[in-house]
Amino acid sequence: MNLATRFQVLFAVLGLAACQTGQEQLSTQALRVATYNIRLDTDSDGENAWAYRRSDVAALIQFYDPDVFGMQEVLPSQLGDLKIDLGDYVFVGVGRDDGAEQGEFASIAYRRDRFESSDQGTFWLSETPNLPSVGWDAAFPRIVTWTRLTHLPSGTKLLVLNSHWDHVGGEARLHSGRMIHRWIAEHHRVCESVVVLGDFNSVPSDASYEALLGADSGFLADTIDISRSPPFGPKGTYNGFDINRSDPEPIDHVLVSRDVQVLRHGVITQQSAGRLPSDHYPIIVDIGVPRCGRNGEPD
């Protein structure tokens, strides 16, 4: 089965979840998801170094209380801090340098009282995806962290992916979009909604972003484009620790499969006494996900 056919089958399945049965629309589970590049811990940031921001990052996450969120640029020491500060969450992922503890993590976190993970893993955005490696013209190793989650109260199933694409290599970003698009087509299961989180270093007009969405399939959508409520906050998601900066387009994104309803999409510009928690703004999205029945089909 070729890639186009795979997505036709998947889209047909998701279409069942989006249609109405008689006069009743399929029931959905309300969830909150988020993506947040928290900026790595480096002394060169001076007054914006992690030691001064740690509590603000944790407080923001605690206040908005996402069910699932992805983070980028997470160094091992930062991950240790967040595991202490955010004890209600389970963190998934490995370091990009060695597939264990070295280098940045693209962590996925989920509420331990609301979800269980049946599977998880990492692949590298390179010609050797199963090995720690640098792909194409990228400056650094780049990874995708993924996990399969079941929402314990409702049985709702999610396939969640989180990634941070290269900031230098345009070819690497294009291949990254294609790789993730193909991986989802090959690994997505029936009655499993998809959420893709990340800092893609790509704006919506870039070929790499379009490759991820896969215009030929229509399987994924950007939550900012299909939100029922008007998107909240600025369009740009990178701030460079400058509250007055206003980029015209986002480089951080939350994508979902087309069976998912998007209720609200917000870019959060919260600051504390003029200090921003990170050089990126988090995106927080409220979604409605079809509930999965006992027979493995949408309710």
C-alpha positions in Angstrom: 0.0 0.0 0.0 1.6 3.3 -1.1 1.6 6.4 1.1 -1.3 8.1 -0.6 -3.5 5.0 -0.2 -2.5 4.7 3.4 -3.8 8.2 4.1 -6.9 7.7 2.1 -7.7 4.7 4.3 -6.9 6.7 7.5 -8.9 9.7 6.4 -11.9 7.5 5.7 -11.6 6.0 9.2 -11.4 9.5 10.7 -14.3 10.6 8.6 -16.4 8.1 10.4 -15.4 9.8 13.7 -16.4 13.2 12.4 -19.8 12.3 10.9 -23.1 12.2 12.7 -24.9 9.0 13.7 -28.6 9.8 13.2 -29.2 13.1 15.0 -26.4 12.6 17.6 -22.8 13.6 17.0 -20.1 11.3 18.3 -19.2 11.9 21.9 -15.8 13.6 22.5 -13.4 13.9 25.4 -12.2 17.4 26.2 -8.4 17.6 26.6 -5.8 20.3 26.8 -2.5 20.0 25.0 0.4 22.3 24.7 3.9 22.8 23.2 6.6 24.9 24.8 10.3 25.5 23.8 11.6 26.3 27.3 15.1 27.4 26.1 18.1 25.4 27.1 20.1 26.1 30.3 23.1 28.3 29.3 25.1 30.8 31.3 25.3 33.0 28.3 21.7 34.0 28.8 22.7 36.1 31.8 19.6 37.3 33.7 17.5 35.0 31.5 19.4 31.9 32.5 17.4 28.9 33.6 18.0 29.4 37.3 16.0 32.7 37.0 13.2 31.2 34.9 12.7 27.7 36.3 10.0 28.6 38.7 8.1 30.7 36.1 8.1 27.8 33.6 6.8 25.4 36.2 4.2 27.9 37.5 2.9 28.5 34.0 2.4 24.8 33.3 0.8 24.3 36.7 -1.7 27.1 36.1 -2.8 26.1 32.6 -2.8 22.4 33.7 -2.4 20.7 30.2 -3.3 17.0 30.0 -0.4 16.4 27.6 2.4 18.8 26.5 5.6 18.7 24.6 8.8 20.6 25.4 11.9 21.4 23.3 15.5 22.3 24.2 15.3 20.4 27.5 18.7 19.6 28.9 19.1 16.7 31.4 19.5 19.1 34.3 16.3 20.9 33.3 14.5 17.7 33.0 15.5 16.8 36.5 14.2 20.1 37.8 10.9 19.7 36.0 10.4 16.2 37.3 10.6 17.7 40.8 8.5 20.8 40.1 5.8 19.0 38.1 5.4 15.8 40.0 1.9 15.1 38.6 3.4 14.4 35.2 5.2 11.4 33.6 8.0 12.5 31.2 8.8 10.5 28.1 11.9 10.8 25.9 15.7 10.4 25.6 18.6 12.7 24.9 19.3 13.3 21.2 23.0 12.8 21.4 23.1 9.2 22.6 19.6 8.0 22.8 19.9 8.0 26.6 20.9 10.9 28.8 23.1 13.1 26.6 22.0 16.2 24.8 18.6 18.0 24.5 15.4 16.1 25.1 12.2 16.6 23.1 10.1 15.5 26.1 6.4 14.6 26.2 4.7 14.9 29.5 1.3 13.6 30.5 -0.7 13.6 33.7 -0.1 10.4 35.5 -3.6 10.4 37.0 -5.3 10.7 33.7 -3.3 8.6 31.2 -1.3 5.5 30.7 1.3 4.9 28.0 1.2 1.6 26.1 4.2 2.3 23.9 6.8 5.0 23.4 10.0 5.6 21.4 12.3 8.0 19.6 13.6 8.2 16.0 16.2 10.5 14.5 15.4 12.9 11.7 18.2 11.5 9.5 19.1 8.8 7.0 19.6 6.4 9.9 16.5 7.1 12.1 17.1 4.2 14.5 20.6 5.5 15.5 21.8 8.8 17.1 22.7 10.8 14.0 22.7 14.1 12.2 20.6 14.3 9.1 21.4 16.1 5.8 22.5 19.7 6.3 21.4 19.9 10.0 23.7 21.5 12.6 22.7 19.1 15.3 21.0 15.7 15.9 17.2 16.1 15.7 14.7 13.7 17.1 11.0 12.8 17.4 9.7 11.6 20.7 6.4 9.7 20.5 4.0 7.8 22.8 0.6 6.1 22.6 -1.7 7.3 25.4 -5.0 6.1 26.7 -7.1 8.5 28.7 -8.1 6.4 31.7 -11.5 7.8 32.5 -12.8 7.7 28.9 -10.7 5.2 26.9 -9.8 7.9 24.4 -6.6 7.0 22.5 -3.9 9.4 21.4 -0.7 9.1 19.3 1.4 12.0 20.4 4.6 13.2 18.7 7.0 16.0 19.7 10.0 17.3 17.8 12.4 20.2 17.4 13.6 20.7 13.9 17.0 22.1 12.9 17.4 25.9 12.8 20.1 25.8 10.1 19.4 23.1 7.6 16.6 23.8 5.2 17.0 20.5 3.5 17.0 18.8 6.9 13.7 20.5 7.8 12.1 19.5 4.5 13.1 15.8 5.0 11.9 16.1 8.6 8.4 17.1 7.5 8.3 14.2 5.0 9.7 11.7 7.5 7.1 12.5 10.2 4.3 12.5 7.7 5.3 9.1 6.5 5.9 7.7 10.0 2.4 8.7 11.0 0.9 7.1 7.9 2.7 3.8 8.7 2.1 3.7 12.5 -1.3 5.3 13.1 -3.9 2.9 14.4 -7.7 2.8 14.1 -9.5 4.7 16.8 -6.4 6.7 17.6 -6.3 10.5 17.2 -3.0 12.1 16.4 -1.4 15.2 18.1 1.9 16.6 16.7 3.7 19.1 18.9 6.9 21.1 18.3 9.2 23.9 17.4 9.6 23.3 13.6 11.7 26.4 12.9 9.3 26.7 10.0 6.5 29.1 9.2 3.3 27.9 7.5 4.4 29.0 4.0 7.6 26.8 4.2 7.8 23.7 2.1 8.9 21.7 5.2 5.7 22.6 7.1 3.6 21.8 4.1 5.3 18.4 3.8 4.4 17.6 7.3 0.8 18.5 6.8 0.7 16.6 3.6 -1.6 18.6 1.5 -2.3 15.6 -0.7 -3.9 13.7 2.2 -5.6 16.3 4.3 -5.0 14.1 7.3 -3.4 16.7 9.6 -4.5 20.3 10.4 -2.9 23.1 12.3 -5.0 23.9 15.3 -4.7 27.6 14.7 -6.6 27.2 11.4 -9.5 25.2 12.7 -10.1 26.6 16.1 -13.8 27.2 16.8 -12.9 30.3 18.8 -10.8 33.1 17.4 -7.1 32.3 18.1 -5.8 34.2 21.2 -2.6 36.0 21.4 0.1 37.0 18.9 0.8 35.1 15.7 4.5 34.9 16.3 5.7 32.4 18.9 9.4 33.3 19.1 10.2 36.3 21.3 14.0 36.2 21.9 13.3 37.3 25.5 11.8 40.6 24.2 8.2 41.2 25.2 8.0 43.9 22.5 9.0 41.6 19.7 6.2 40.8 17.3 7.0 38.2 14.6 4.4 37.9 11.9 4.2 34.0 11.8 4.7 31.1 14.2 7.5 28.6 14.2 5.9 26.5 17.0 2.9 24.5 16.1 0.2 22.1 17.4 -1.2 19.8 14.7 -4.0 17.3 15.0 -5.7 14.7 12.9 -8.9 15.8 11.3 -11.2 13.8 13.6 -10.2 16.2 16.5 -12.3 19.2 17.2 -10.3 22.4 18.2 -12.1 24.5 20.7 -9.5 27.1 21.6 -6.0 28.0 20.5 -3.8 30.4 22.5 -0.3 31.8 22.3 0.5 32.7 25.9 2.6 35.8 26.6 2.7 35.6 30.3 5.6 37.4 32.0 6.7 38.1 35.6 7.9 41.6 36.4 9.0 42.0 32.8 10.8 38.7 32.6 9.6 36.1 30.1 9.8 32.4 31.1 11.4 31.5 27.7 12.5 32.9 24.4 9.4 31.2 22.9 5.8 31.6 23.9 3.9 28.4 24.7 0.9 27.3 22.6 -2.1 25.9 24.6 -4.9 24.3 22.8 -8.2 22.8 24.0 -9.4 20.0 21.9 -12.3 17.4 21.7 -11.2 13.9 20.9 -13.5 11.1 19.8 -14.0 8.5 22.5 -13.1 5.0 21.6 -15.6 2.2 22.1 -14.9 -1.3 23.4 -14.8 -2.8 20.0 -12.0 -0.5 18.9 -14.3 1.8 16.9 -15.3 5.4 17.8 -18.3 5.6 20.1 
